Amino acid sequence: MKSIDLGKTIKAAKKKKVTPLMEQYFNTKSKYPDAILLFRVGDFYETFSKDAITASKVLGIILTKRNNGGEDIELAGFPYHSLNIYLPKLVRAGFRVAICEQLEKPSKEKKIVKRGVTEVITPGIAIDESILENSKNNYLCALHYSGDKCGLAFLDISTGEFHVSEGSEELIDKLVQAFKPSEIIYSRSKAKVFEKQFGTKQYSYKLDEWIFTYDYGREQLIQHFEVQNLKGFGIDKLEFAQIAGGVILHYLGATENKQLEHINTIQRIQSEEFVWLDRFSIRNLELISSPHDDGIPLIDILDKSISPMGSRLMRKWVTMPLVNLHQINQRHQIVQYFIDEINFTTEIENHINQIGDLERLISKVSLAKISPRELLQLKKALFALMPIQQLLSNSKNEALILLADSLHLCETARDRIKKEIKDEAPVALNKGHVIKDGVSDSLDEYRHIVKNSKALLVEIQEKESEATGIKNLKIGFNNVFGYYLEVTNKYKNQGLVPDYWVRKQTLTGSERYITDELKKLETKILEAEDKISNLESEIYEELVNSLRPFIQPIQHNATVIAQLDCLLSFARSATKNNYCQPEMSMDLSLDIKKGRHPVIEHQLGIDTSYVPNDVYLDNEEQQIIMITGPNMSGKSAVLRQTALICLMAQMGSFVPAETAKLGVVDKLFTRVGASDNISSGESTFMVEMNETAAIMNNISERSLILLDEIGRGTSTYDGISIAWSIAEYLHSNSTAKPKTLFATHYHELNELAGHFERIKNFNISTKEVSNKVIFLRKLIPGGSKHSFGIHVAKMAGMPRSILERASKILHQLEQKVIDSDQPSTIPVSQNPEDNAHFQLSIFETVDETAGKLKSAIQDLELNAMTPIDCMMKLNELKKLIEEEK
């Protein structure tokens, strides 16, 4: 957050003589010192002083100066109609923007018009479409820290969604990663705590500590929702969550956002209803974003939504998969129905395509910021609900029929928009021609006057001429007394001028008169344009207000359409990518046949097919799979695809596999990859251990754990020791037996399978041809003894001399690897606590000659050797020893 400090400028200005306009500016600016103030002056938004300097740089507009009571002050501005162009640039650049409007029309009587800030825009409370992304929610987040617990609230003012929760630091981390707020607000006194948890990259804003109190926060919520208590929302016992929710409402009021009828409910985020995904897993599995420039997150594969509402809901489903078996199966059944009933699905899609962003449209009704074109789209959306409801009602799926019954067609709102708003209404109300004819008699009359003013004047002229007998009666206009009737002296002298005519001017050859009828028509003609504009505004405002009772039911409709859109998206993905319907249960096993990675298979070339793999895990026989194999062979892909298949299934999606029988997973943990956190003073290994510790402390019977290359951030001996101990703990601890995929390049860990009944060895197969390695990418039983790291280095283009030297060193080091024939050298216990005092004593120290002797002896085929061959081989080995000396 970038702050503009004009305190010194304002104080200096008050001491000096300034113009009335600049005095008004500085008074307003003093109330919003940390925002760029866009000050409306006529047809321009102006910025002054340091704001002007900043705006000119960010917006690329000309910086000039304005006279301010004898001294110049920096000035930069742009036309008011260009606000939608420049405002997003300021907000995206990290600035808060206060918009100060003229609150009255200029007049000759007033030296300066009244002005006031109508709204403050920040990244977290933006409403303008030019700032928002259609496919993403724009959340404002409030955090309340208290000891080891934290209250949290999320609000998207553009949709009205309001969520709260409270819990541990791990829960807050997970939710912030899942919701990805555009702005976080917290107490000034907790700055160090916040920065330790989230760093300085997150856009944030600090508030005074007094706002973060229970009584104040609760009162804010009760007043806003107009209730006596918060029991109906299920948050009455969540004190920290209430504080965070109250902070958000306070912040909205402080930023001039006061029309908030669309925020009509508050929901508790019940973490127990969703798969536990910590922020590391969301990041490591690349669910909604990828750290790589050319990376593709899972959501890009799954999200084929038609509507923006569907895309936004899909992001929630991807990061918050279900754990309720009934709800999961219900989604699968609807997806299958969409796949089977192609004609039905096509019709539903066509109608959803007509709806647009119903959720944000109805929010604009509450905010009184909906345009005529958007009202037309709202009408179109409401009309599209009718055939959708009919189709769902006539379907053979019980869940779809229930959705149909829950839809509100809102005929009154729909029909009123149709009756009052012109079909060709402009994008903005001030463009005019918004309200249909026949809605208001007064409006119709003024429109008639504007359209037929000349004809109406002629009509009065002809009527008066006929009534008086004055044949050459004329109607004229001047700036002194407006429209008049002009009579020559000939007719005046004949006494034909009636008494109700009022003489206004005498000329040499004629007289000019006015009548009540003529003056009334003149008033109407001169005021018609303003009257039309005012009447249209009044009628339009009344129409928008009449829609307010429909906000909640239309929000519900938007939710239903978003759900349908997501399930249709799953059906499209399943059909296009050959996904299968998973068989879900409450068993504790995962049985995947020919599973594939949903993202990687999309990135392969046309001529390359993905190699599928089988994975079976349970809590009784095959709890932990140790996967070894060459670097780049596909170990990590197997881990990730297993996790993604489980998550996709519990989102409600079909999965990339031939068959999948899946027990519901309640927690999914990953420890994948390595990354330093130097700014926080944490090394690769410290980050790795922090993440691994978080896993070990939160396991459950239904957990799925992915561990990739644990221990590689430290020395080989320490790394193997830690990895061994972790595997042992996961197998033998008394808390739970979580299903685990453990990829490692420590081939020594293959020995674990010989000591623990539920640990099995698998490897990614390879084929060696002419000193080259071919990666077969197939997961097969058994351990691997080689990493083929030198072969990978060769593929990367490493200089030959380095490769040859590496091969020599490798040959020497391989003599020091664990001897698989001597498992007794490893201290093993079924109780991990018994092993706490042991370091793996599994490395024998030998010299290079001994290593060569050992290798030569191991290669001997004694059964095929004659006595003479044996004597010759012994002599050869003796010479080897002598040469080495």
Secondary structure, 3 states (H helix, E strand, C coil): CECCCCHHHHHHHHHCCCCHHHHHHHHHHCCCCCCEEEEEECCEEEEEHHHHHHHHHHHCCCCEEEEECCEEEEEEEEEHHHHHHHHHHHHHCCECEEEEEECCCCCCCCCCCCEEEEEEECHHHCCCCCCCCCCCCCCEEEEEEECCEEEEEEEECCCCEEEEEEECHHHHHHHHHHHCCCEEEEEHHHHHHHHHHHCCCCCEEEECHHHCCHHHHHHHHHHHHCCCCCHHHCCCCCHHHHHHHHHHHHHHHHCCCCCCCCCCCCEECCHHHECEECHHHHHHCCCCCCCCCCCCCHHHHHCCCCCHHHHHHHHHHHHCCECCHHHHHHHHHHHHHHHHCHHHHHHHHHHHCCCCCHHHHHHHHHCCCCCHHHHHHHHHHHHHHHHHHHHHHCCCCHHHHHHHHHCCCCHHHHHHHHHHECCCCCCCHHHCCCECCCCCHHHHHHHHHHHHHHHHHHHHHHHHHHHHCCCCCEEEEECCCEEEEEEEHHHHHCCCCCCCCEEEEECCCEEEEECHHHHHHHHHHHHHHHHHHHHHHHHHHHHHHHCHHHHHHHHHHHHHHHHHHHHHHHHHHHHHHCCECCEEECCCCEEEEEECCCCHHHHCCCCCCCCCEEEEECCCCCCEEEEECCCCCCHHHHHHHHHHHHHHHHHCCCECCCEEEEECCCEEEEECCCCCEHHHCECHHHHHHHHHHHHHCCCCCCEEEEEECCCCCCCHHHHHHHHHHHHHHHHHCCCCCCEEEEECCCHHHHHHHHCCCCEEEEEEEEEEECCEEEEEEEEEECCCCCCCHHHHHHHCCCCHHHHHHHHHHHHHHHHHCCCCCCHHHCCCCCCHHHHCCCCCCCCCCCCHHHHHHHHHHHCCCHHHCCHHHHHHHHHHHHHHHHHHC
